[in-house]
Amino acid sequence: MRKINLRMLTGIAMFTALAIVFTRILVIINTDTLRLTIGNVPIMLCGIFFGPVAGAICGALSDFLGCILLGGYMPYLPMTLSMIVIGALPGVSAMLFKGRVKNGISNIFVISITVAVTELIASFFWKTLCLSWLYSSPFIALFAERALINVIQTVTEIALLYALLKGGQLVKMFGTKRGGTEKNGK
């Protein structure tokens, strides 16, 4: 287990706040069963820079606080699990690929696989299943309705994560040995 320090706590708080704003305020499409945002990007970044536990905490906090503060309702706990996965899986990926590919997690192939697997598990499948339970709607109908939005969101997240990690500014601020984002072993 990593030692929690002020930089990590500040990073988790910043990424959580960004996720809430990007998910609840800067929404492109928002209906009962569809939402197109970039709110997962800060959660994934938190997992990449600070590890899967910090990413999971960021995902859970952003869902919980976003629902209560800006949604006006209590979080649906099975849906919160998807946000935990969205934060944890990129953290696991960063740990697994550290030192195995040039430039660590900033490699486009690694980012693409990480985001695609994360979105497939958390959004395509789990969120759709949760919405099916919540609204008593057929899973297949919801899956078909949400498929295009999920593909657009996945491609957008890949592009944003690649640009943010390749640019290097966030890596300079938050790069950690655990996340695999450091260059030249520093």
N, C-alpha and C positions, 0 to 999 in steps of 0.2 A: 504494500500500500504506500502510495506517495505521501510525502509530508505536505500538508496544506500550508501555503504561504500567502502573503498579502497579494502578490501578483496573480496567483491562481484565483483567489476570492474576487479580486477586482475584475479579472477576465470573465469569470462565471457571471458576475453581476452585469457587466457590460453586454456580454453576448445574450443574456436573458432579456435585458431591456430591449436590445435590438430585435430579438425574435418576437417579442410582444408587439412592438411598433410595426414590424414588417408583416406580421400575421393578422393583426387586428385593425390597423389603421391604413396601411398602404396596400390595400386589397385590390386586385385586378378584377376578379370574379368572386362573388360571395352569394351562395344560396344555402338552403338547408343541407344539401348533400354535395355541393361543389364549392371549392375555394381554391383560387389560384393566387399564390403569394410567393414571396421569396423568404418567408419566415423560417424555413428549415436551414438556410445557409448559416446563420449565426450559431445555431445549435450544433451543426456539423463541425463548424470551425472550433467550437469549444471542445468537442470530443477529440479533434485532431491535435489541438495544442496542449490540452491538459489531461487527456486520457479518457477512457470510456466511462468511468464513474462520474467525473466532472461533466462530461457530455450528457449523461443520463440525468444528473441533477439539473442541469440547464434546461433540458427538454421538459422535465416534470414541472419545474418552477414556472417556465414560460407558459405552459398550458394552464396550470393552476391559477396563476396570477392573472393571466389574460382573460380567462373565463370569468373570474370574480370581479376584477377591476373594470374591464372593458366590455365583457359579454353580458354581465348582469345575471349570470347563472352559475350554478355549481358545475365543476368539471365532471364529465362522464369518465369515470376511472378506467374502463377498458380502452377508451380513446387516449387517455394520458399514457398508457403503456406504449402506444405507437410513438409518442414524442420521446419517451425514454429510449426506445430503440433507435430513433433518428439521431440521438446524441451519442449513444454507446457504440454503434457499429462503426462509424468513422474513426472513433478512438481506437477500437480494436484493429481496424485496417491500418492505421498509422503505426501501431506497434508491430504488426506483422510485416509490413513492407519496409520498415526502417532498415536502412543499409542494404536492402535487396535490389533496389532500383536507384538509378542515378537521380539525384535531386529529391529523394524521399517521396513524400506524398504529393509533391507538386508535379509529378509525372502525370500527363493527361490520361494515360491508360489506367493507372491506379485510381485516379479520381473518378473516371468514368465507371469502372467496375464498382468502386465503393458506393457511389451515389445510386447507381442502378440497382444494386443488391439491396441497399437500405430502403430505397423507395418501393421496390417490388415487395419487400416484406412488410414495411410499415404502412405505406400508403395504398398501393394497389390492392394488397390482400387485407391486412388487418383493419385499416380505417374503413374500408368498404364493408367488411364483415360487421364492424361495430355500428356503422350507420344502418346496416340491414337489421340488426337487433334493435337499435334505438327507434327506428321508424317503422318497424315490422314490414319492411319491403323485401322483395326477392333479391338475393345476393347477385344473381346473374344480371338482372336489370340495372342495378346500381353499378355493377362492375362495368357494364357496357357504357353507361352514362358517364362514368368518371374516367374511362380509359384515355381519351384524347387529352383531357386536362392533366392527367398524371404524366403522360408522355411529355407534354409541353413543359411541365414543371421540372421533370427530371433533366431534360436537355438544358433548361435555363440554369438549374442548380449546378450542373457540370461546368457550364461556361463561366458562371460567376465564381465558383470555387477555384477553378483553374486560373482565372485572371487574378483573383485576390492572392492566391498562394504563389503564383509565378512572379507577381509584382514585387514581392519581397518585403514590403513595409510591415505587414502583419507578422511575418516570420521574424523580423527584427524585434518587434514588440513582444511577441508571445512565444516564439519558437522555443521548444523544450526538447530535451534529450528523449523523453518518452514519446513525443509526437512524431519524431522522425523527420522534422522539417528543417533541421539545422543544416547549414552548408559548411563544408570544410571541417566538420567535427567540432565546431564551436558551440 
